[in-house]
Amino acid sequence: MQQAEDFRAESQALAAVLQDLPEADLHRVTLFKDWTIDHVLGHLHLFNVAAETSLKGAEDFGAFITPIVQQMQSGKSILESQFGWLDGLSGRALFEAWYAGAESCADAFAQADPKARVKWVGPDMSALSSITARQMETWAHGQEVFDLLGVERQEQDRIRNIAHLGVSTYGWTFINRKEAVPDPAPYVELTGPSGVVWTWNERQEDNLVRGAAVEFAQVVTQVRNIADTGLETGGATAARWMDVAQCFAGPAETPPAKGVRYKA
């Protein structure tokens, strides 16, 4: 699957800015919920291993994920729930484990049937959707790392996978907030890093989202408020969608306020 290679490349891009960081810098606090870089790597490592384990079948995945889910059900946050599994793994050793695990995950999905159904914390999904979600999460959580370090990420057209996920979860955004899904879905026109233009849905000049694919991805992954981007919206439906867009699973989250997330 090309998406497995896109996930690999996303992981490599994040690794490149962390490779030579001093150990102490891995414990610096980001602008995302006071998570440190170390917390981010632990989160990505846990769910990369979970995704790879899902390819082995429902029984293996259940054995892996059940203790994590039980901790969250007992009241622990998703961050707190990873510490037991990590068992003290931190700093440079965690970085090495995460990177090796990302490569292993990419290798496994590269050989998988894209249409194969795999178990997950939420509903089952295809292997293709699973590895796309891993790219999305690596890119989104990578944003707080790039922001903290003051580094401009060199974006590539693989961002289309994340933009497509954002468009595909239009209905989910509203359902997750217990709101009726407005119909029709807005026309989406995005320009990729290379200058290529991608479109989704029927053209409607009074119901649209238009702009840079990277900024659209930032909004649907909730790493930026739309007011901090140059995205153009037309119509009430598109504006409401971009105000609350959420392309990831889990309870409805409130996007960051204007000016809260930014590059140092």
N, C-alpha and C positions, 0 to 999 in steps of 0.2 A: 504494500500500500504506500502510495506517495505520501499520504498523511502521516505515516510512521516516520518517514524521513524528514517531514516538516517538523514533527515533534522533536526529533533528534537535533535538527538545526536550531530550534528554539532553545533547547537545553544547552547546546554548545555556546550560543550567544550569551546566555546568562553566565555560564561557567567562565567565559573569557574575561568578564569584568571582575570575577571573584578569585580567579586563579592565584593572583599575586598579592591579595589583600593580607595584611597582618592579621593574626588570630584575633586580636582585640576588636578589629573592625567588624568581624562577623557577629559581634554582640551589640552593635550599634542599633538604636531604635529607629524604625521607619515611620512614615506617616500613616501606615495602615494599622489601626487599632493597637498601637504601641508594640506591634510585633517587631522583633529583631530580625536581622538577616538570617540568623541561626534558626529562628522559629519558622521562617519562610522555607528554608531548606528542609527542615524536619517535616513540615506539612507536605511539601512536594514529594519528598522521598517516600513517606508513608503511602500516599495515594498512587504513586507510580508503581510501587510494589503491589498494592491492592489490584491495580488494573492488570498487571502482568499475571497475578495469581488468578484473576477471573478467567483467563484463557485456559486454565487447567480444569475448569469445571465448577459447578455450583457447590459441591461439597468442600473443595479446597478453599474456595472464596469464602464460604460461610464460616469455616474454621478460623480464617484469618481475620475477618471483619467483625465477627460477633463480639469479641472483647472490647473493641473500640466503640461499637454502637452501644454496648451496655454501659460504658462509662459516660457517654453523652446522655443516655436515658436517666442516669443517676444524678444529672445536673451539672456535669463537667462541661466546659466549653470544648469546641472542636480543637482548640490549641492545647488545652490541658489534657485532652484524651490521647494525644500523641506521645506524651512523655514516658508513659509506662512501656510502650512499644519500643521507643528509642533506647530505653534502659541506659541513660547517661551519655549516649552518643551525642557529641556536640563539637562545635568549632571546626577545625581543619579536618578532623576524622569524619565528621558528618558531611562536610563538603565532598570529600572523596567518595563516601558511601552513596550520597545522592547522585553524583555524576556517573558512577559505575552503574547504579541502578537505572538511571535514565537511559543509558546505552543499552542495557539488557532489555528494558521495556521496549525500546525502539526495535531492537532485533526481533523480539518475540512477535510484535504486531506486524512487522514487515513480512512475516511468513504466514500471518493469519488470514483466514477468509474474511473479507470486509463485511460480508452479510451474516457471519456467525453471531448468534445471540449470546450475550454474556450477562452475568448477574452484576448488580451494582447496589449501592446503598439505597437508591431510589428504584425506579422501574428498571427492568431489563433493557438493554440497548444493543445495537450492533457493535461489532468490533471497530468498525469505521467511526461511529459516533464516540466510542470510548477513547480512542487515541486522539481524536480531534479535541475532545474535552481536556485531555492531558496537555495538548499544545496550548489550548486556551488558558488553562490555569497556570501553566509555566510562564506564559507571556504576561498574564495579568498580575501575578504575584511578582514577576520579574520587574514590573513597572515600579513598584515601591523601592526595589533595590537600585535600579537605574536612577530614580529620583533622588534617593538619599546620597548616592555617590556623585550626583551632578553630571551624569553621563548621558548623552543623547544616543539612544539605541539606533543602530543602523537597520531600519525596517526593510523587509523584503516582501515580495508579493505573496508569500505564504500566509500573510495576514488575511487573505481572502477566506481561508478556512474559518477564522474567528468571526469575520463579518457575516459569512453564511450562517454560522451558528446563531449570531445575533438576530438575523432576519427570521430564521426558522423558529426561534423562541418568542416571536411576537405574541402569539396567543397565550403562551405560558406566562408571560409577564403579567397579563391581566388576570388569568385564572388563579395564579399564585397569590394575588392580592384580593381574590374574591370579587372581582369586577367583571362585568360583561365584556366580552371581546368585541371591540368595534369592527364593523365590516363595511367596506373592504380594508384589507391591510394596506398601508401606505406604499407607494412606489419608492424604491430605494435606488439611488444612483451614487456610486462611490468611485473615487479615483485611487488606484493603488500606488504604491511607492514608485513603480516604474513609469507611471503615467497612464497605464491601461485603465479603462473605465468599465466597471461592472454594474449590472442592473438586476433588480429583482422586482417581481410583481408588475401589474399593469400600469402603464404610464398614466399619472394623474397629476396635473399641475396644482390642484387644490388640496392634495393629500400626499405629501412627499417628504423624504429625508434625502439631502444631497450634501456631498462634501468629501473629505478625505477618509479613506477606508480606515486608516490608523485611528483617527479621532472617533469614528463610529465605533470601532472596537473598544476604545477607551470608555465610551459611554455605556455600551451594553455589558461590559465587564465591571462597571462601576469603579473605575480607577480615576475618572474625571467627571465633573459636573458638565453638562452640555454647555453651560454658560462660559466655561473655560475653553471651549473649542470654537472652531469656525463653521460648525455644521449649520446648514439651513434647513428649517422645517416649514412646511406649508400645511395649514389646517389644524384643527383642534386635536384630531386623532393622533397625528404624527407628533405634535408637541407633547401630548400626554404620555405617549409611548417613550419618548426620549427623556422625559422627566423621571421615569421610574423603571426604565428598561433593565432587565436582569436575564442574562443568558446562562446563568449557572443554577444548579439545583439547590434545594434547601428552602427555608422559610423566606418570605419576602423581606428584602433588605432595603434600607434607605440609602440612596446614592450619596456620595460625599457632597457637602455644601460647596457653593462657589468659592474658589480660592483655597480650599483646604488641602487639596492634593496638587503638588507642583514639583518641578525639578529644582533641587538646591542650586 
